[in-house]
Amino acid sequence: MNTLIESEEHKALREAVAAFATNHPHVPGTDNRSFWQEAAKLGYIGVNLPEEYGGGGGGITELSLVLEEMGAAGNPLLMMIVSPAICGTVISRFGTEAQKRQWLPTLADGSRLMAFGITEPDAGSNSHRLTTTARRDGTDWLLTGRKVFVSGVDIADATLVVGRTEDARTGKLKPCLFIVPRDAEGFRRRPIDMELHAVEKQFELVLDDVRLPAEALVGDEDAGLLQLFAGLNPERVMTAAFAIGMGRYALARAVAYARERTVWNAPIGSHQAIAHPLAQAHIDLELARLMTRKAAHLYDAGDDAGAGEAANMAKYAAAEACVKAVDQAVHTLGGNGLTREYGLASLVTAARVSRIAPVSREMILNYVSHQTLGLPKSY
């Protein structure tokens, strides 16, 4: 399929999601669970999950489209990146039949959510240095460690936690994924006090010998990074879509203001000092959309290697375009850009999250310089 031209079905999906999100205005800082459930009833939340488990049978292409349009309408759902995109994808691809039947239908219909825990205080972007470990105790697993910046743990029914198990043949630790119920003994959470005001809160997790049954392990114990990146590539694509939606929302507000605000008997948008930076922001967002679409199509086509490269590039491009669009929108409105009435000031901080999470732009540049350009590593 030509990734440059959207199908009529995708165009129709965009229009439907845009209309839905626009007709459900969201007040920043308030609970959006009802919006989540309404979106799920229409099939938007589980559009990427298999039809046999209650999903829409689409892929990351469709799910990223949904998130982008919600963001462009000023009503994004951050947990879409986590629950259906990361956790739903990992369980769909690698889960047992019992895990699929237990989780996928409820993730799709919005009745349950799942968080994702990978980041640790001392590991940073190095997934090879994760210290959360799982050891066998009979047929059970005992999971011990810490995680930080885990979104939505308070509203999630379980958390998909990345731990490490010892390879019996080499003695080296390898990553594995475990489903940890929110009420598991020894599983504690603490909210992180963030300057960023978002509906989805951030948490630190402590796992103190959390006992899990054998069936809590998702996928093959020996699959390692393959399973982990099955969730991380969709995360990057979805983060790009989230950023593009935010950038489009800010740009639309600025363009509307530039059309209406009149100085010296002319709309300020008629002046090139205002118009050109907005045009540049639009171009950057459109270019990021193309790379995001490419990354999503590669992933849905099963090209994990190609998707990994494209997803990193898409996330980088979208984050940069988002930050520039938000900054230019605020500058276009001048003092009004910092008022609560216009709703742009809070995006100044929110836009920068896309530069930092789930992987920093510097680490993406490392990836591209090493993997794409073949340059040597400095570490």
Secondary structure, 3 states (H helix, E strand, C coil): CCCCCCCHHHHHHHHHHHHHHHCCCCCCCCCCHHHHHHHHHCCCCCCCCCHHHCCCCCCHHHHHHHHHHHHHCCCCCCHHHHHHHHHHHHHHHHCCHHHHHHHHHHHHHCCCCEEEECCCCCCCCCHHHCCCEEEEECCEEEEEEEEEEEECCCCCCEEEEEEEEECCCCCCEEEEEEEEECCCCCEEEEECCCCCCCCCCEEEEEEEEEEECHHHEECCCCCCHHHHHHHHHHHHHHHHHHHHHHHHHHHHHHHHHHHHCEECCEEHHHCHHHHHHHHHHHHHHHHHHHHHHHHHHHHHCCCHHHHHHHHHHHHHHHHHHHHHHHHHHHHHHHHHHHCCCCCCHHHHHHHHHHHHCCCCHHHHHHHHHHHHCCCCCCC
